Amino acid sequence: MSNPKSIILTGASRGIGLAMARFLLKEGHNLFLVARSGEPLEKLKGEFKGQVEYLAADLSDFKVSDLLLISVRMLSCSCCLSEQGSRF
C-alpha cells in the first residue's frame, strides 16, 4: 500500500471486527484495536509487527471511552470503525 492509514477499530477480537482487522493489516494499514478480549489482539500484534497497538477494555465503561478519545487525538487517526456488538 502506497499510503497507509492509521485506523482505530473496535470489536476487533472476533467475528466481523477480527476479519476487518486482518484485511486492513494485510493492506498495510496501522491499527489501534479495541476489544474486551486482549488475547486475539496480542496475537495480531505478534503477527503484524509494527502495525498494531491495542487496548483490551470494555467500551461501555465511560473511563475507557475517555481514554479512547485521548488515544484518537494522540494517534492522528484517519478514521474510526466500530464493529463491537451490543449486550442486552
N, C-alpha and C positions, 0 to 999 in steps of 0.2 A: 504494500500500500504506500502510495507516494505522500499522502497527507493524513497520518494517523491522528485520531481524535482522542481526547480524554473524556470518558463517559462514566457516569455513576449508574449502576444497575442494582435495583433492589429485588429481593426474591430470587437471588441467583444460586441458591443451594440445590435446587431440584426443578424438575418439570421444564416448563417453557423458559423460565428465567435462566436455568443452567444451560439449556440448549442455546439460548440467545448469547450468553456469556461466551460459550465455546466458539460460536460463529464469529462474534466480534473480535475475539482474541486471535483466531486464525486469520482474520482480515488485517491484523496488525495494530489494532487499537489498544489503548491503555485503559484499564478498567479499575474503578473503585467499586467493589462489590459489597452489598449489604444483605445479610440474611440472619435468621435466628441460629442456624446451624453453621458452625465455623469449620468443621472438618472438610466438607466439599470445597469450601473456599480456599482452605490451606492446600488442598490437592491441586487446584487450578493455579495457585501461586507457584507451586513447585514445578508444574508442567510448563507454564508460560512465564519463565523467569524474566523479571524486569518489567512485566506488563500489568501485574496485579497487585493491588493493595486491597485490604478488606476490613470490614467491621462486622463482627458477629454480635448482633444485638437485635432486640425486638423494637421495631419502629412504632409500635403502639405506646411505648414509653416516651413521654414528652421530652425527657432529658436527652434521650438518644436522638430524637428528631432535631433538637437544637444542635447537637454535636454534628449531625449530618449536614445541616445548613452551614456550619462553620467550615466543614470539610469542602463543601461545594465552592465556597468563596476562596479558600486557600489553593485548591487544585486547578482553578480556572477551567472548569469542565465545559465541554462543548454541549453536552445535553445530559439529561437525567431520565432514565427509563424505569418505570415502576411496574414490576411483574409479580409482586407479592400477592398472595391470596388473602382472603379475609376470614376471620374466625367469628363465629356467632355463638 
